[in-house]
Structures are given as structure tokens and as C-alpha cells.
Amino acid sequence: MWKQLEPKAVFRWFAWVSRFPHGSGHTEQLAEACLAFARERKLACRRDAIGNVVICKPGRGSSQSAAPLILQAHLDMVLAAAPESGRDLLAEGPRLQTDGEWVWAEGTTLGADDGIGVAVCLALLDDPTLEHPPLEIVLTVDEETGMKGALALDCAGLQGRRMINLDAEQEGIIYVGCAGGNKVSCVLPVRRIFTSGRGWELRISGLRGGHSGMDIHRGRASAARLMGRTLFRLSRETALYAAEAELGQADNAIAAEGTVRFLLPEQADPTAEVQKLEACFRSEYAAADPELRQVLEPWRPDGPVLDRDSTNRLITLLVCGVQGVEEMSQAVPGLPQTSGNLGLLRVTDREIRGEFCIRSTFDSQKIMLNERLACLAAALGGRAAYSEGCPAWEYRAESPLRVCCEKAYEALYEKKPISRMIHAGAECGVFAAAIPELDCISIGPEIRGAHTPAERMRVESVRRTWIWLLEILRRL
């Protein structure tokens, strides 16, 4: 199948990467395979304590004595599977599919974010005929869970002072700046009781979800917000006791589905109210989420449920937790400035845990949302814990690397690429903070639906981006 796609080398290595399970925190096999790849080709390589891989290749041709270039991608992917797929991406890699125009995975995330960046790096390292400056290939781990690999990397060992990050998702666009961000875990206490009543299960599905940075401004519904609104409305009408709840698959993905089970008095029937709310939601999100569904079915309780106070804590977290765009940029039209996303929620016997992804181009507003969640958690008798977070990547007015990339694209395709800042986080910010003189950009092929089972990558865009990168290397 992959022999039919161009560029053959890139898709061959993408298929190779996809053979390995490589979710965040589980990149050991892929990292070791990349080291073995480098050793077979007698390339200098190393792996640090956290799992980052660095592979160096001498320059070739007229560029061999040029200043070194860092090419950077991340080894991990978001693991998300459609409920009916029955797939376990912790045990196996994505099952790739293609129609010649697009590539996708059977029932799960594809992992093109950032498997295609890794594949491009391997294709460059594997080809002895390409002209390029000395290359430092940096493959980081756990980008999707807070850029832990990049934050832990000892950049003092890198010689390059210019870097191309291969983790962008729109061909023909050069990313030149991004928001900073961090994760917030809100943990609330629960008390369980035994009580009588009639059990119900509410399932929210059919949402498009998406990346909490790239898609947060597109007006898509969040399963967290819909679940909160529905539970709040039902709890106003009668005594409601939540039993179990879960939604989302990653804090940095807009929650596309969720399930909650609860008890109501025997005589209460929430069917009409749930249907009424579904109609409201479908009207509100008709353009962004036309497949939105709320399905209510009877459920047989088999244990204790949350008491009323614990149930109210859950509802309040869903209703009042930060969700969506908080501020739009006043400097860059159309760019979200600050946002929050409740992407993951689980209710256990001991606690309610909500995982938020916070982003902002201003550290002050990122801190503001952290403090809002801390206040909310404290008011609900719980606590909030913050990850270290990642710095914003500031735009550089003087960037020879950006100019080179612009000229290369224009020469190939007779139009100038767009330079753009993004609301999504990028490891460029971490590297730029560690290497103050670093000149860096981010590019990549067209990827849609990242972080969701609808993820897909355009074949022609991979080809065009590969040709563009080769021209950049030649010019450098």
C-alpha cells in the first residue's frame, strides 16, 4: 500500500513508526528502535534519562561546512479510540488506511501528530545522497502531556542555533510564535452512600472534539460543558445522585464524548428534559457539531453512589470549570489569546479528578486561570495542582531562517507562505527559552482532526512539504 504513495521514503518510515505503540509515557520501543536505526548507519546518537533521542548526521555537498541545523519532532502521540473500535493503542500501533488522497487509522488517532515529523527525520538520515548542512535530529518524548521531554532536555549539548520544528499541521504556513501553557489537575473529595432510586445512564457522543489549541476557537461543543448543563438542569427538578462519570481522553483534546450514571427518585423520568436539552444543544451547535447526540437509557445500580454534596461538587466543576476561549488577541486578529479546556474527567471511589489544559500568550493570564481553578477547587473542598508548564514562544522580527523558508517555498510554488502565530503550544518555546539566540520556525503537512479518531493526513501535502524541506536544506 505505501509503495504507491509519494514520497515513498517518508511514507515507508511513517508506516515503520506506526508499527510501535507510542502513546505519551510509552515510547520506549520506538525510541530504542530509532537508536538501533542510527547505530546501523554509524550515526552518532544518544538517549537521555527521560527518553529523548538525539541523532547527528554530518553535512553533505556544498552545505557540509555550514552551521548545523536542529530538526525536531516528538515521539509520542495522543491515544484516542472510537468506543466501538475495540482497539488498545497501548498494546499496538495505529492500523493505517489510505485511499491515495488521505491517510488515517482504523478507529483511532493516526499519530501523524507527530509521527510524520519523526518519519521525515528518519528519511533524511537514511538517504546518503541528499545535500544538507550538519543535522542534529532531536526526538522528544511526552510532548502531548506537557512537553516533559523538551523541558528535561539538556540543550547545552546542541550545537545548532537554528531549528525547524516538524510538528505543524497546515502546509504552506510557517509558524513563528505560540502560546505558553500548563496542566491543572483539580481533585475533589467524594463521599459515597447507599440509597434507593432508579438508575439512568446518559451518553454524550457525536462531537467533533479537536485540539484544544488549534481548534478551541472554532465553536465546537465540549462534552464536559454539555454534561454539566444536563446534570444541573436535572438536579434542579429532583434529587440526583451521581454514581460514575467519565469523559474525554486527553487534557489537550476537546472532550468529544462522555458518560455519566446517576440515580433519581423512582417516580422521576428525565427523558423529556434530556430530549429538550438535546434539541437546544443541536440548535446551538448545528454548524460545528451536527452529529451531537444525548442518549438516555435505564441503568441498574450495583453499589454506593455519591452523596448530594459530592454530586454537587461534580456538577459545579463541569459547569464552572474554565472551558473555551477566555480572551482573543488584541494584537493579532483572529488569534485566541487565553483559553482553558477540561479535557479529561474521571470519578472514582475516592475522588473526582478533572484535568485541564491552560494556554495563553501572556504568563499573567495563564496564572489567572490557574488561580481561578485553585479558587474553585478550594471552594469545593478540594485542591488544584499545576504542572511546570511551557513558556510562550515569542515572535522574532529578524529571522534569517524564516526568510530562507519563505524564499524556498515561493521559488517552488510561486506564492509566499503565510507566517502565523498559533494558540497551540509548541516545543519551539521550550527550546527558545533554553537557547536564547535560537532562530526557529515550525512547518508540517496538512493534518485534520488531530487528537481524535477522525485524524487524517493529506498525501499530496506531505509530498509538497517534503520537497519544500529539501529545498530549504539545499539553500542552507
C-alpha positions, 0 to 999 in steps of 0.5 A: 500500500505505501509503495504507491504513495509519494514520497515513498521514503517518508511514507515507508518510515511513517508506516515503520513508526506506526508499527510501535505503540507510542502513546505519551509515557510509552515510547520506549520501543520506538525510541530504542528502535530509532537508536538501533536505526542510527547505530546501523548507519554509524550515526552518532546518537544518544538517549537521555534519562527521560527518553529523548533521542538525539541523532547527528548526521554530518553535512553533505555537498556544498552545505557540509561546512555550514552551521548545523541545523536542529530538526525536531519532532516528538515521539509520542502521540495522543491515544484516542479510540472510537468506543466501538473500535475495540482497539488498545493503542497501548498494546499496538500501533495505529492500523493505517488506511489510505485511499491515495488522497488521505491517510488515517487509522482504523478507529483511532488517532493516526499519530501523524501528530507527530509521527510524520515529523519523526518519519521525515527525520528518519528519511533524511538520515537514511538517504546518503545522497541528499545535500544538507548542512550538519543535522542534529535530529532531536526526538522528544518524548511526552510532548502531548502531556506537557512537553516533559521531554523538551523541558528535561532536555539538556540543550547545552549539548546542541550545537545548532542555533537554528531549528525547524520544528516538524510538528505543524499541521497546515502546509504552506504556513510557517509558524513563528510564535505560540502560546505558553501553557500548563496542566491543572489537575483539580481533585475533589473529595467524594463521599459515597452512600447507599440509597434507593432510586432508579438508575439512568445512564446518559451518553454524550457522543457525536462531537467533533472534539479537536485540539484544544489549541488549534481548534478551541476557537472554532465553536465546537461543543465540549462534552464536559460543558454539555454534561454539566448543563444536563446534570444541573438542569436535572438536579434542579427538578429532583434529587440526583445522585451521581454514581460514575462519570467519565469523559474525554481522553486527553487534557489537550483534546476537546472532550468529544464524548462522555458518560455519566450514571446517576440515580433519581427518585423512582417516580422521576423520568428525565427523558423529556428534559434530556430530549429538550436539552438535546434539541437546544444543544443541536440548535446551538451547535448545528454548524460545528457539531451536527452529529451531537447526540444525548442518549438516555437509557435505564441503568441498574445500580450495583453499589454506593453512589455519591452523596448530594454534596459530592454530586454537587461538587461534580456538577459545579466543576463541569459547569464552572470549570474554565472551558473555551476561549477566555480572551482573543488577541488584541494584537493579532486578529483572529488569534485566541489569546487565553483559553482553558479546556477540561479535557479529561474527567474521571470519578472514582471511589475516592475522588473526582479528578478533572484535568485541564489544559491552560494556554495563553500568550501572556504568563499573567493570564495563564496564572489567572486561570490557574488561580481561578481553578485553585479558587474553585477547587478550594471552594469545593473542598478540594485542591488544584495542582499545576504542572511546570508548564511551557513558556510562550514562544515569542515572535522574532522580527529578524529571522534569517531562517524564516526568510530562507523558508519563505524564499524556498517555498515561493521559488517552488510554488510561486506564492509566499507562505503565510507566517502565523502565530498559533494558540497551540503550544509548541516545543519551539518555546521550550527550546527558545527559552533554553537557547536564547539566540535560537532562530526557529520556525515550525512547518508540517503537512496538512493534518485534520482532526488531530487528537481524535479518531477522525485524524487524517493526513493529506498525501499530496501535502506531505509530498509538497512539504517534503520537497519544500524541506529539501529545498530549504536544506539545499539553500542552507 
